[in-house]
Amino acid sequence: MDIIPDLIGKVSEAQLKRSVFHLSQNPLPFRKANYTVPGHAKSTLDEADDWIEEQLKSRGYPVEREACRVQAFGFDPSKPKHHTYAPPAPGAPFYTVHNLYAEKRGASRPDEIILLLAHKDSQSWTDCPGAYDNAVGTAAVMEIARALSDYPNRKTIRYLFCNEEHTPWTSVTAARNARERGDDLVAIYNLDGLGGKSDADHVSGRKPAFTLYTEPEGKPFADLMAEVNDFYRIGLEQSSLQRPQPGDDDGSFVNAGYKHAVINIGSFPYGDSEYHLAGDVPERVDFANVRMAAQATLAAVVRVDQNV
């Protein structure tokens, strides 16, 4: 019996929406190591970490933290509006931030690990809510973890919440440590900007999704996204493309030797007109598109888990 239809039916669009609004509007205006809400004791990034951990623990997942030292990017207004980040200013403070890990150990093949990851921080150099970049990916990984909490997985399913909008990227630490431990990461899906698309695609109601791979080893995992989308009639306009060089947090794993790492993203080239801007607010998010992308990712994860 194919249990995937029941599992993808557990992915809640309403819960995705609640999570994105929590992380990018209220109570957290954004998720930055260098910003603390007046009257609060912790940075908004630390507050986000606490909330993510609380949600995962409520579903039975133990959570581990991996400390990393980062700086906020500088701001360069002379650069194009979507890319105004710059190296940290001389003497800029360092912050201790964390990678968050949760996992469900496999019953019969626990040493084989399926990794889902998303960066949970928003832009450190500007006050951008970061709804599409990347509250949606964070919420989707959390929602997949919730939907699979009772699934009898054969392989270990690991969830990683890292930081990409501060420097250095903490996914580099995560990838390096996975390689040093000898982790057998049999599949790596990075979720970033799900549903982020052009204004024209928003108006037309299109539901695009792209899976990008860097090395040939990633192509089967990109193709699997299209396969499950079609087989389970999820409804995405799913495409796969090879990128010319490693990028984003999946690129950290490619550079560490995990050449099969891929990214699920809403468009390529990325088409969100409010990318890295103050207008990246949750009211603009196409939550149906995000839900479909989460469902397709979940289906791919279960296919990999069941492939012995």
N, C-alpha and C positions, 0 to 999 in steps of 0.2 A: 504493500500500500504506500502510495506517495503522500508523505505528510507535509510536503512543502506548501500546498495551497492553504492548509490550516495555519501554518506558521506565518506565512506572509499576511494572512488575514488578521494576525495579532498586532501588526504594525499600526499604531494609532496616529492618524493625522492630527487629531486634537491634542494628543500628548506632545507630538513634535512641535506644534504651535506654542503650547504652554512653555516648553523648554526654551525655545528660541526667544520668546518674549522675556522670559526670566533672565536670560543671559545677555540680552542686548537692549533692554529697555527698563524694566522694573522687576526686581530692585537694583539690577546692575546696568548702568548706562553703557558700559563697555567692560573689557577684561584686560587690564593693564597693570604691570608690576609697579609702574610709576604714577599711579593715580589711586587715591583713597577717597571714598565718599566722605564729605564732611561729617564729623561725629562718629565715624566708624574706626575700628582699631586695625583693620587689615586692608590691604590693597584690594582693588576689585578683582584682580587675578586670583589672589588667595581666597577671596570669598567665593569665586566661581569654583575653585578646586574643592572647597569644603562642601559646596552644594552638590557637585558631581559625585563626590565620594559618598555623601549621604544617600543620594538616589541609588547608586550601585549597591551599597550595603543593604538598602531596604529590599533589594531583589536577591539577597543572599550571596553577593560577591564580596570576598575580602579585597581590600584595596591596598596596594603598596605605593609608596612615593619614592621617587628618585630625584635627589637634589641636583640642581644645575645652577651655575652662576651666569647671569646675563646682564646686558645693558640695554637701555632703551635706544632705539635708533634716533639720530638727529633729524632735523627737518630742513629741507632745501626747497624754498618756494620757487626757485628758478627752474626746477625740473618739471616735466609734464605732470598734470594734475593727479594722475593715477599713481605716480611713482615718485613722490616727494620725499621719500626716506633718504637718509644720508648716514655716513658713519657716525657713531656716538661722538659728542663733543669731547674735547680733551678734558680729562678729569671727571667725566660723567660717572655717576655712582653705579656700582654693581648691585644686583638684587639676587637673592636666592629664590628660585622658582622650582617647580616640580613637574616631572613626568608622573602621570597617574597610570597605574596598571591594575587591571582586574582580569581574572581568567576563570574559565570553567574547564577543569582537567578532563581529558578524554578517558573514556572507560576502557578502551582496548588498545589504542595507539597514542598514549599520552605524550610521547616524545615528539610526535609530529604536531606542529603548531600552526594554526591559522591565525593570522594577525590582522585585526581591523584597527585603523588609527585615524585620528583627526587632530588638528591643532585647535586648541581651545581658547587661545588668546586673541585679542583684537589688536589693532595697530598701535604700537607704542609711541609713534611720532606725531600722532594726530588724534583728535577726539572723534573717532569713527565707531559707531555702535557695532559694526562687524556682524550684521545679521547673516548675510550670505557668506561672509568671510571672517569666521567660519563657525558661527553659532549653529548653522544648519547641519554641518558635518558632525559637530559635537553632539547635537541632539539626535542625529541619525544613528551614530554609534551607540549612544545610550539606549535608544529605542530598540535597536537590534539585540543588544544585550538583554533587555527586558523580555523581548519576544522569545528569546532562546534560553531563558533561565531554567525552564523545565525540559528542554530538549535533550534527549539522551545521546550526546555527542560521542563519537568514537575517538576523534582527535581533540587535542586541547584547542580551545578557542580563547584567544587573548585579545584584550581591548587596551589600547594605548591612547591616552590623551596628552598631547605634547604642546610645545609652544614654538611658533614660527615667526611671529611678528616682533620679536625681540632678537637680540644677537648675542651669541651664536644660537642657531636653531637647536632646540633640545632633542629633536629627532636624531641629530648626529650622535649624541651621547647614547640614545636608545639603540641605534643601529650598531654602533661600535661595541656596546656591551653585549648585545645579542650575539655578535660574531665572536667575541672573546669567550663567551660561555659555550659556544658551539651550538646555539639554538637551531633546531631544524625547522625553519619557517617555510612551510610547504606552500603557503599562499599569503600574499600581503596586499591588502586593499586599503588605500588611502582615500578618505572621503573629505572633499574640500569643495566648497562653493556649489553644492548640489542645487540644481534648479536655477543657478545664476545665468542669466541670458540677456539678450538685447531687449530694448524697449519694444521693438517691433514684434519679437517673439512673445513678449508678455501680452501685447494687444491681440495678437492672433490666437493666443491660447495654445501655442505649441508647447510640447513637453520634451525638450531635447535632453540628451545625456551623452556624455563622451567618456570612454575609458581610454586613457593614454598609457602606452607602454614604451619603455626606452630600448630594451634589448629584446632580441627574438624570443628569449625565454618567457617574456611577459605576454606574448601574443595569445597563447591559449587561455590565459586568465581574462584578457580583454574580450576574446571571442565568446567566452562563457557568459559574460554579461549579456551579450546580444542573444545568445541561445536561450537563457532562462527568461529574458524579457518576452521573446516570441512564444516560447512554449507555454508559459503561464499567463500570457495575454495581459501583461502588466500595463502596457500602453505607452511606454517611452518611445521616443525617436532615438534609438540607441545607435551610436557609432563608435568605432574603434580606430585609433590613429597611433602611429609611432612618432614619438617626439625625438628631436635630433640629439638631445643630451639630457642627462638626469636633471630633474627639477622638483620643487616642492618636497614634502616630507618623504614621499616614496623614493625620491632621488637620494636621500640620505641612506636608504637601505640598498639601493642599487650600488652606490659608491662603496658600501661595506661588503659587497660581494653577493648580495641577494638580487640577482639580475632579473628575477621574475616579478618584482614589485610593480604595481600599477596604481593609477589614480582614477577615481570616479569623480567627474566634475560636470558642471552644467553646460558649459560651452567651451569651444576651442577654435580660434583664439577666444579668450574669456570676454564675454560680451556685456557684462553688467555695467551700465553707465555710471553707477554710483560706487564702483570698486575703489576701496581705500578712501572714500569720501564720507562726509557727515550724513549723506542721504542713504547710506546702507542700513536702513531701518527695517524692523520686522514687518511693518505694514505693507512693504513691497514684495514680500516673499510669496512665491507660488507654492503653497504648502502641499498641494496635490502632487506637484512635480517632485518635491522633496520626498514625500511619502512613497511615490513610485520608485525613486532611486534607492531608497532604503529597502524596499521590498525586493528589488532585483538583486541588491547586494546580499541580502539575507539568503535568497534562493541560491546564489552562487556559492556562498559559504557552505550551505548544507550539501550542495552537490560535491564540493571538494571534500567535505567531511565523509560523505558516503562512498567516495571513490577509493576503493581499497586496492 
